[in-house]
Amino acid sequence: MKHIGAAQPVVTDHEPTNAELEAIEREMPIIRAELDLLDAQITALDRVPNELDARRIRRARRKVLAARRSLANVPVVALLPGGAA
């Protein structure tokens, strides 16, 4: 019987690098906004959505779009390690 295993070493045995942590930190506003949107959508699923639920979902969607726009408008030079081009 042939052993079936991972062809590559396990990736979870190391800590995240500083660059990975910085990337996560840069994306935290988007992550938080998407969590707010998900929370609003889940709340609306539990009952018949009313005007307040619809307004909350619209506000959360605008927040997600604003967070994505902010990250997209960051100059590439600011994203490079050490701030150098």
URLINTA-V286508 format. One record per residue. OMEGA is omega in whole degrees, -180 to 180 (* if undefined). Layout:
omega=OMEGA
omega=OMEGA
This chain:
omega=-177
omega=179
omega=177
omega=-179
omega=-180
omega=179
omega=-180
omega=178
omega=180
omega=-175
omega=-173
omega=-177
omega=179
omega=178
omega=177
omega=179
omega=177
omega=179
omega=178
omega=178
omega=178
omega=178
omega=177
omega=180
omega=178
omega=-177
omega=-178
omega=177
omega=178
omega=-180
omega=179
omega=180
omega=179
omega=175
omega=176
omega=179
omega=179
omega=178
omega=179
omega=180
omega=178
omega=178
omega=-180
omega=179
omega=-176
omega=-178
omega=176
omega=-177
omega=176
omega=-177
omega=179
omega=177
omega=179
omega=179
omega=180
omega=179
omega=178
omega=180
omega=179
omega=177
omega=177
omega=179
omega=177
omega=180
omega=179
omega=179
omega=178
omega=179
omega=180
omega=180
omega=-180
omega=-178
omega=177
omega=179
omega=-179
omega=-179
omega=-179
omega=-179
omega=-179
omega=179
omega=179
omega=179
omega=-179
omega=180
omega=*
